[in-house]
Amino acid sequence: MLAALGIGWALMLIVLGGIDLTLGGLTITSNEPRRPFYAGALAAAMHVWLTGVDPWRLRLDRLRRRIPAGLSQVVGSWLRADRLAVLLTIVTLLVGLRWTSTTAAAADEYGYVSQADLWLKRDLRIEQPWVDEVPWNNAPWTFAELGYRPVGEAGDRAVVPTYSPGLPLLMAAAKLAGGQAAMFVVVPLLGAAMVWCTYRLGLRVTTPWFALLAAALVATSPPFLSQLVVPMSDVPAAAFWSLAALGVISAGTGTALVAGLAAGLATLVRPNLIYLSIVLGLWFVVDATRRRARGWLALQRGATFSIGAIGGAVVVAAFNRYLFGSAAESGYGRIDQIFSVSHLGPNLWRYLNWTWTATPVALVGLAALALPLRRLWQPPAARGFAALAAVFTAAVWMQYLAYLVFDHWSYLRFLLPTYPLVMIAAALVVRALLVVPHPTVRLVSVLAVGLIFVEQISFASREFVFSSARDERHYAGAAIALRNATPPEAVVLSRQFSGALQYYGGRTALRYDELDADALDEAVTWLVSRGVPVYAMLEDVERHQFELRFKGERLAAELPARLIVTYRGSSPITIYQLSGPPPAGEPTMVPPIPEHGPVPMPADDPRPALRLKPPR
C-alpha cells in the first residue's frame, strides 16, 4: 500500500506540476516528486525482500481478472511499443509547443530569428555607413548587436549574422507559410522527430520495448528538454544527425540518400560537426567489407549518401565566402581562437560532472559504448552498430572537450547529437539487468528506471526549463516599453538586450561592453551634438556592470537620477535617459506583458538606420 501510494503520488506531481490545496483550514503543498517516489520505491524493495516476488504476481493476476474483457482488449491493443512510441512523439511535440519560447531573446534566439527575417528580405548584409563618422575606438563592434559581427574588411561598414544558416532558413520557410508564430514550431517539431528516430534506431539493435525506453530517456533528459523550448540550433542539429544515422544503418539506396540529405541539413545547422558525415560514411566501407560479394551495393549506397552530405558542405562554404570572404571562415572566428588542447582537462571534468548531475543515466550509456560487451550487444549485427555509435560519440565529445570552457550544465546541449545512441546503450544495460534470475535485481532495475525519469523531470523543473517562455517574454515586453518611451531616432546603450531592443523596439543599439571605459560621456556628447537622443536599457546585473565599467564617468554616477522606466518582468529592467538633464518626476512602472499572450511581433522597422545631423 505504501509503495503504491508513494509512486502514485510522485506520478501525480509530475503530471500536475505540483499540488497546493486548502482543506478545512489545512494547507497541503507538494511540489517535489522525488521524495514520495523514494519512499514508494524503498517500500516496494523492502516488501519484495521480505516476502518474495510471488505475492506481487498474484496481486497483478487478480487485478488483471477484475478488468472487463472489452476494456482489457482496448488497453492491450494500446499497450504496444510502436503505438506508445507514436504517443511519446506526439507528447514531446505538445510539450515543446506548450512551453516553447516565442521570443527573439538574448544572443542565440535573436540571432536565429532575425536572420530568418533577413533571408525573407534576401539580403544578409546590414549596411551601417554612419560608422565612418563615429570618433570612438572599436566603432563597428559597438554597433553590432549580439548575434552579429562587422564584416571586418577595410572600408566595408556592414554587419552580418554570426550564426550558421540552417535553422534560420527553416524558420524563414515556416514564417513564409504560417506567419511569425510558425517560426517557433520548427524546434519542437524537430525535437519530436529526434525522439521518433531514437525509437527507430533502437529497433535495429533491441526489442521494441527497450527501443521505447531509449526514446523516453532522450525525451525526458534535461539537456533535451532545455533546448526543446527555445529557438536554438541544438535540437535541430541532433534531430538531423539522428535521421542520418537511421538512414545509414537501414538497407536501400533511398535511405542512403535520405541519410545524406539529413547529414547535409545537419551541417547547415551546425557546420562545426561536418566531420560526422565522414564518421557515418565509414559504415558503408565496413558494410562493404562485411558483405564481400555484395559489397558493391554498400559502396553504391555510400556514394549516394555522399551526394546528399556534400550539398550541405557546399552551401555552408558559399555562405561563409559571401559573408566573411573565405569558405573556411565562420561567424565565430578562426579555429585557433576557439579550440585549444588546454581546454581538454577543464571541459572533461565539467561535462562528466554536469552529466552526473543532470542525466546520470547517460554515463551508463557511455560506459556501455566504451566497453561493448557481447552480453549487451546481441545479435552480432548490433556490435557493428555499437562500434559506429562509439566512434560517433567519441568524435562529438573530442571536439567539444577542445572547445571553449563554459560554466553551466545547459552546455550539455552540445552533446545532444550523441544522446539517441547513448540512451540506446543505456537501455541495453537495463535489458541485461532484467534477465538476471534474481527477482530483487529485476525489481530494483525497474524502480531505478522509474527513478531516472522522476529525477530527470524534477531536475529540469528545478532548473526552470519549463519557465523559459515566461522568462524570455520580458525581452519583448521591455523592448516595447522602450519603444513607447523613446523617440524613433534614439540610440540605446545595452548588451543583453541589444538585439531585442532593435527587433521589438525599433531602436538602434549601442553595445556598451564594446565601448572604452573612459568613452561613455564622450560618446553620448557626440551623439547628442548630431541630434541623436541617447538612452540605456539594463537588467539589474547589467546595471552594476555598467556602473563598474564606467566608474569615474559623469553619466554613470548620475544613472539612478536618470531612470525613466522600470519594466517589471521576471527580473526588473530599467531604462535611463542619458542625453540632456536628468528627467523630472517619478519613473514609469510598466507591468509585464501576459505570460500566455499572443506571439510578440517585431517592430515595423527592426533595424532603423542611424541618421546623424550636422554637428551643432
Secondary structure, 3 states (H helix, E strand, C coil): CHHHHHHHHHHHHHHHCCEEEEECCEEEEECCCHHHHHHHHHHHHHHHHHHCCHHHHHHHHHHHHHCCHHHHHHHHHHCCHHHHHHHHHHHHHHHHHHHCCCCCCHHHHHHHHHHHHHHHHCCCCEECHHHHHCCCCCHHHHCCCCCEEECCCCCCCEEEECCCCHHHHHHHHHHHHHCHHHHHHHHHHHHHHHHHHHHHHHCCCCCHHHHHHHHHHHHHCHHHHHHHCCCCCHHHHHHHHHHHHHHHHCCCHHHHHHHHHHHHHHHHHCHHHCCHHHHHHHHHHHHHHHHHHHHHHHHHHHHHHHHHHHHHHHHHHHHHHHHHCCCCCCCCCCHHHHCCHHHHHHHHHHHHHHHHHHCCHHHHHHHHHHCCCCCCCCCHHHHHHHHHHHHHHHHHHHHHHCCCCCCCHHHHHHHHHHHHHHHHHHHHHHHHHHCCCCHHHHHHHHHHHHHHHHHHHHHHHHCCHHHHHHHHHHHHHHHHHHHHHCCCCCEEEECCCCCHHHHCCCCEEEEHHHCCCCCHHHHHHHHHHCCCCEEEEEEHHHHHHHHHHCCCCHHHHCHHHHEEEEEECCCEEEEEECCCCCCCCCCEEECCCCCCCCCCCCCCCCCCCCCCCCCC
